[in-house]
Amino acid sequence: MRTFVAVWPDEATRRRLAELDLGRAQNLRLVVPSAWHITLRFLGDVDEDLLAPLGDALVPAVASVPGPVECRLGPGTDWFTGDRVLQLPAFGLEELAGAVRAATVPLVGEPEDDEPPFNGHLTLARARGRLGATAQAELAAIPFEAVFDVTHVDLVASEPGPSGHRYTTLVRAPLGPRVTPGAG
């Protein structure tokens, strides 16, 4: 089963994202709002018998990170991976991504090719083939900033379908309580 660990923007951020004008460039496939997420770690194809142990490992690892964690999107759209993915940079999730990685590596290992370090982003669209330079330039640096609180992470199954991937949350792992300085 193809899986990943992710966080989802809150409803207010989703509404604002839905208002982004990405034009009507040919060869651009928009990600549907229900699929907007920030991947903390892509796990790939995982045997179903490893799903419960993954959840069991994620829950205490994520609980060790005091929450909520603030995620910042922006300051604007950008392209990466060969100018095929239009995304918004995401900041503030590095510690959480590290906890997820530490919890999941013993179960799913490291990928055969070197996995890049966490690169927080929310994918907005994917180019099918080449976009013209003008279309790419128009879609780059569209101003957008948002901040939302992350209170949990999800272990997600991804199933391809005719209208895009369908995501199903398998395990929800809440962040730990906020640590108040001087408390205790």
HUBEL-V193489 format. One record per run of one state. SS is the DSSP state (h for helix, s for strand, l for the rest). FROM is the first residue (numbers start at 1). LEN is the number of residues. If there is no record, write none. Layout:
BEGIN
ss:SS from:FROM len:LEN
ss:SS from:FROM len:LEN
END
This chain:
BEGIN
ss:l from:1 len:1
ss:s from:2 len:6
ss:l from:8 len:3
ss:h from:11 len:8
ss:l from:19 len:9
ss:s from:28 len:3
ss:l from:31 len:2
ss:h from:33 len:3
ss:l from:36 len:2
ss:s from:38 len:8
ss:l from:46 len:2
ss:h from:48 len:16
ss:l from:64 len:2
ss:s from:66 len:1
ss:l from:67 len:2
ss:s from:69 len:12
ss:l from:81 len:4
ss:s from:85 len:7
ss:l from:92 len:2
ss:h from:94 len:15
ss:l from:109 len:12
ss:s from:121 len:7
ss:l from:128 len:5
ss:h from:133 len:7
ss:l from:140 len:3
ss:s from:143 len:1
ss:l from:144 len:2
ss:s from:146 len:5
ss:l from:151 len:1
ss:s from:152 len:8
ss:l from:160 len:6
ss:s from:166 len:9
ss:l from:175 len:1
ss:s from:176 len:1
ss:l from:177 len:8
END
